[in-house]
Amino acid sequence: MRIKQLTFRNKKVTNKTEIEKIIHSKFDWLNKAEIENATITIKGDVIIWENGVWYYGDSYFDVWKNGIFKYGTFNDGIWKGGEFVDGIFNGIWEHGIKKGGQFDLNENKIFTFSEYNKK
């Protein structure tokens, strides 16, 4: 299952049709992503990724709390926990596991993971 639970307007939604309708109306880019067993919360215009696996796609303005980001582009979000396996990270890193990828450290330059660790 792509999204196993969505919390929206303080209501937990597990029905696939309802979830897709909510996501399509506010976050169409999430429909294009390859994801599995996601638990997410929507607050205003922000997706809070509580848990699940992100296989591929571009995310925008997320708060990532837990789960595995396998590949894609993480754009302008906040990373609070979980595992970043590969892809391009462009945001604020607070905590988590970095296994690979490229990280934009807001210096207008993208560093590979090995270059980032040398700093």
C-alpha positions in Angstrom: 0.0 0.0 0.0 1.4 3.4 -0.9 -0.1 5.4 2.0 -1.4 3.3 4.9 -2.5 6.3 7.0 -3.0 9.9 6.4 -3.8 12.4 9.2 -5.6 15.4 7.7 -7.5 18.1 9.7 -7.0 16.0 12.9 -8.7 13.0 11.3 -7.0 9.7 10.5 -7.8 8.4 7.0 -7.0 4.9 5.9 -9.3 4.5 2.9 -7.2 4.5 -0.3 -9.7 6.5 -2.4 -10.1 9.2 0.3 -6.3 9.4 0.7 -5.7 9.8 -3.0 -8.4 12.5 -3.3 -6.8 14.6 -0.6 -3.3 14.1 -1.9 -4.3 14.9 -5.5 -6.0 18.1 -4.5 -3.1 19.5 -2.5 0.1 17.6 -3.3 0.0 16.2 -6.8 3.8 15.7 -6.8 3.3 13.0 -4.2 1.1 11.0 -6.6 4.2 10.8 -8.9 6.5 9.4 -6.2 7.2 5.7 -5.7 6.4 5.1 -2.0 5.3 2.3 0.3 3.6 2.0 3.7 3.7 5.7 4.3 2.3 7.3 7.4 1.9 11.0 6.8 0.3 14.0 8.3 -0.8 17.2 6.5 -0.7 20.4 8.4 -1.5 23.4 6.2 0.6 23.2 3.1 3.2 20.9 4.7 3.5 17.1 4.6 5.0 15.6 7.7 6.5 12.2 6.7 6.0 10.1 9.9 7.3 6.8 8.5 7.5 4.6 5.4 9.7 4.0 2.4 10.4 6.6 -0.4 11.8 4.7 -3.4 11.9 7.5 -6.0 10.5 11.0 -6.7 10.8 14.6 -5.8 9.6 15.9 -2.4 8.9 19.6 -1.7 8.7 21.4 1.6 8.4 18.3 3.8 9.2 17.6 7.4 10.8 14.2 7.4 10.6 12.5 10.9 11.3 8.8 10.2 11.5 6.2 7.4 13.8 5.4 4.5 14.5 7.8 1.6 16.1 5.5 -1.0 16.4 7.9 -4.0 15.1 11.2 -5.3 15.3 14.9 -4.6 14.5 16.3 -1.2 13.7 19.9 -1.8 13.5 22.7 0.8 12.4 20.5 3.7 13.5 19.8 7.2 15.1 16.4 8.0 14.5 15.4 11.6 15.2 11.7 11.5 15.3 8.5 9.4 17.7 7.2 6.8 18.8 9.1 3.6 20.2 6.4 1.3 20.8 8.3 -1.9 19.7 11.3 -4.0 19.9 15.0 -3.7 19.3 16.7 -0.4 18.4 20.4 -0.4 17.1 21.5 2.9 17.8 21.7 6.6 19.4 18.6 8.3 18.8 18.2 12.0 19.3 14.5 12.7 19.3 11.1 10.9 21.5 8.6 9.1 23.3 9.7 5.9 24.4 6.7 3.7 25.0 8.6 0.4 23.9 11.2 -2.0 24.6 14.8 -2.6 23.9 17.5 -0.1 23.2 21.2 -0.8 24.5 22.9 2.3 23.0 26.3 1.3 26.4 27.4 0.1 25.2 27.3 -3.6 27.3 24.2 -4.1 26.4 20.6 -4.1 28.7 18.3 -2.2 29.0 14.5 -2.7 28.5 12.5 0.5 32.3 11.8 0.9 33.2 15.5 0.4 30.6 16.4 3.0 32.2 14.1 5.6 35.6 15.7 5.1 34.4 19.0 6.4 
